[in-house]
Amino acid sequence: MSEEFVLPDERAIEACLDTIRPYIQHDGGDVELLGIDEHGVVYVTFRGACAGCMMAAADFSEGIKLLLMDEVPNIRDVMLVG
């Protein structure tokens, strides 16, 4: 019998994002949780100055994605939208 997949907790994701938001907001940007799909994939987007920044992809893959996947159980992937 297989175990039922449990979706990641949205509150835990927001709490994790809140730990890094001050650093992002210091540079005039922000990160927003867009949602979680039925497969445990989390979707986020950058706002403000981060939306057009060339470093956004690196900040996402080397920081936000790794942090979320390490800190919040049941996340299968994190995708940057926009």
Buried (B, 14 or more C-beta within 10 A) or exposed (E): EEEEEEBBBEEBBEEBBEEBBEEBBEEEBBBBBEEBEEEBBBBBBBBBBBEEBEEBEEBBEEBBBEBBBEBBEEBBEBEBEE
